């Protein structure tokens, strides 16, 4: 009875070991497709100290091997730093992740994130961001870039000075600006009149 019990235990242990399936080498690796923000949107900017957390939403493409879990990170090349936002996030065909930058600043780095351009990183928790993509399995993703900024303090318009403008009224810069404005006005009037009445109205 003891021998039978031991054999059963070994069999159970062996069958519980995850099996890594090898897919067709011609198949593409799995990828990430951003839903929010859409890839067609302009470069996305987020305010670091905004009360509303940042929310990203994405789904996966060409995925045959289900990831055990998902890691989400952000990197900043100018700061030469990468921060982990979450590890072992439960896998779902459509993923949503919310990042509270205010809380992250206080609890994770103890200071404010730099005002710079960032890259969103997503990969299988069982792999690394530097791993080589494998057919059917999630390839490390680094296809979405965004910017973080902070609001500038209020500045009285009456005290604001243009650093690149001429200090002397009527200087070369003023005359160039006036000449440019008049030229554009004449050109606009001419173009609009020709469009509405035809060239014959001007001769």
Beta strands, then each sheet from edge to edge (+ up, - down):
strand 1: 31-36
strand 2: 44-47
strand 3: 54-61
strand 4: 70-76
strand 5: 81-89
strand 6: 94-99
strand 7: 117-124
strand 8: 141-149
sheet 1: 1+ 3- 6+
sheet 2: 2+ 8+ 7- 4+ 5-
end
